[in-house]
Amino acid sequence: MNDVMDHIAILVKARYPLIQLITHEEARVERALDKLAAREALGLWKWSTTQGLRGPQGGVEGTGSLLAALGQLSRQKEPGIFVLFDPHPFLDDPMVVRALRELGRGAGPRRQALLMVGESSAIPPELEKEVVLLDVPFPNREEVARILAVLLKSQGLSVPTERFDRFVRGSLGLTEAEIKRLYARILLAGGRFDDADLAALVQEKRQSIRRNRYLEFWESGGSIGDVGGMDSLKRWLEQRRAGFTTKAREFGLPEPRGIFLLGVQGCGKSLMAKAVADLWQLPLLRLDVAALFQSNSNEEQSLRQTMRIAESLSPAVLWIDEIEKGFGNRDGNSGDAFGSFLTWMQEKQKPVFVVATANEVRSLPPELLRKGRFDEIFFVDLPNVHERLSILEIHLRRRGRDADRFDLTQTAEESERFSGAELEQVVVSALFQAFAEARELEEADLLDATREMIPLAVTMDDHLKDLREWARPRARRASLERRRIDFFEDFEEAG
């Protein structure tokens, strides 16, 4: 919050007359503006539709309407900050827009600034070039730590440093009011901010993020051990595991920005996205980009709010599944929301690692895949025989079977062109067969299930060929080139 207030102070000195603050935290912003006005020796005027205009000397009668309040403010000659709370419903009035433009024209030279505070980013076209938009971030680590420290001191509680830090990290992404309500609930329930109370924090965060229709908080994703194959991608991720640390900055490394996973349906792209968060021990957020761009609401406003939440939880992993459903057949000029997303991807300052997945890429605008948006584009192909063997073993173990009891070589060889999801169904179908006959699973069940299934790659052969053709010069393979490995293995055996 201090950074935002310092920015406002500079804008006032630089004679920027119209500023819009996007926030859900009106009370927190109001307190900060009170301090800013006192620090900069500026008069402070506040308006709301319920209380009218209030200045340093108290309320002003007859200023319940925004137009009347703007008329009163236009007569002020002293330096000051004019704060309008929720003025957006009245910005459809041409008289209000004209009054704002005239007020702004004279405010700058008098070291005055008019601040519009609210959740909406809707600006009339007449004011678009004159208004500076500022997003008010959620409380950062220092602010949350201060809130918790004051509360613990008032209650005479002592919390170990490591657990204190866990509560602070877990509270990021919540508003100040949500944080205070959560901490009060923990105390009223007899909690002492121990490990058991962390569950309440996770639930509160889940509820808070759920209020955003397009963002979902995943308490846990998949494990990297649940992903068969993709050794090249795994090695790439392992190399960047410490990429968000201070040590990496001191070494001269930039923070990892994101990866784009393109490939065949059912080959583990979404599972890998979840596994990244587990490997790097970061919070996982899933953005429903299709719902965002198909809604009737203000796309840009919704996207800005969503990105603010993601950044408040940083460092974090933001998973955008099937990105083509939201961005397909768009271009950089097709909408403010899409343009804002491209700008955010290119210039984001907070460590939010984006993992985007897609089954189809040709409908995506080239601007999205340009270098600088993502660190790397990986193509996830159908698993080779070695990877199919690994995937079968993983799914057997997940269902309580000792994979070493089975000779899976023939099943792996006969399941050519099967995706990872289809190999999982081979194991499931085989188990159902054994269960129906009241006996334990056998290798023959796996072979039978393989021979009965027709993989999707067979029916979508042309699509798969086109996808591989597009990816060959443009994307890095997620799997190691097994033909070269097999050659050297065979060479060593022959030697």
Secondary structure, DSSP 8 states (H G I E B T S, - for coil): -HHHHHHHHHHHHTT--EEEEE-S-HHHHHHHHHHHHHHHT-EEEEEETTTEEEETTEEETT--SHHHHHHHHTT--S-EEEEEES-GGGTT-HHHHHHHHHHHHHHGGGTEEEEEEES-----GGGTTTEEEEE-----HHHHHHHHHHHHHHHT----HHHHHHHHHHHTTS-HHHHHHHHHHHHHTT--S-GGGHHHHHHHHHHHHHTSTTEEEES----GGG--S-HHHHHHHHHTTTTTSHHHHHTT-----EEEEEE-TTSSHHHHHHHHHHHHT--EEEE-HHHHHHSSS-HHHHHHHHHHHHHHT-SEEEEETTTHHHHTT--TTS-HHHHHHHHHHHH--S-EEEEEEES--TTS-GGGGSBTTBSEEEEE----HHHHHHHHHHHHHHTT--GGGS--HHHHHHTTT--HHHHHHHHHHHHHHHHHTTS---HHHHHHHHHH---HHHHTHHHHHHHHHHHTTT-EESS--HHHHHHHHHHHHH-
